[in-house]
Amino acid sequence: MLRKEHNNIGYLEGNLLVATPLLNGSAFEKAVIYLCAHNEIGSMGILINHAINNLKYIDILTQVGINSSEINFKNTPVYCGGPIESAKGFILHTSDYYGLNTQVLHDNISLTSTIDILQDMASGRGPHKRILALGCAGWEAGQLEKEIKENAWITIPATETIMFDADDADKWYQATNSLGINNVNYSYFVGNA
């Protein structure tokens, strides 16, 4: 589904998809999703703020037989990237790293989903900023546009600060605040003006 050949006019690739209170109570409550692909055949994104409890980078490296002396992997979380292909790993990262199957997505953001990036990360040669997620989120053609029209999602330009630097609990708040939304008054009831 990832394609870079089209001209992106009218598409939201490279933006953040931010859940509205309409999705509270669902798996996408307060979700922030980086849209890797959004085109005429559908959409694909990675949740960047839903960490999986009790699963860390070091656990994934151990499962695939990679040894690492990188101390920062001990407490680095793994994210639930979405309900599709939940056993597949996706690494969303800054473009300071380019591996065998890295896809440059937008500006300074890339996606790699092969084991070579895990090996490079374990030896200290990986990307400076990264999110390891299991699974992804996806929408059929027109489905995401319908959900946006129904006010389930808002979109904002992606920033490295929100994606990689903010605490997981703050990503949704920073994303909505970037639009000037006061979260105290963010209504559960939305409509079209």
Buried (B, 14 or more C-beta within 10 A) or exposed (E): EEEEEEEEEEBBBBBBBBBBBBBEEEEBEBBBBBBBBBBEEBBBBBBBBBBBEEBBBBEBBEEEEBEBEBEEBEEBBBBBBBEEBEEEBBBBBBBEBBBEEBBEBBEBBBBBBEBEBBBBBBEEEBBEBBBBBBBBBBBEEEEBBEBBEEBBBBBBEBBBEBBBEBEBEEBBBBBBEBEEBEEEEEEEEEEEE
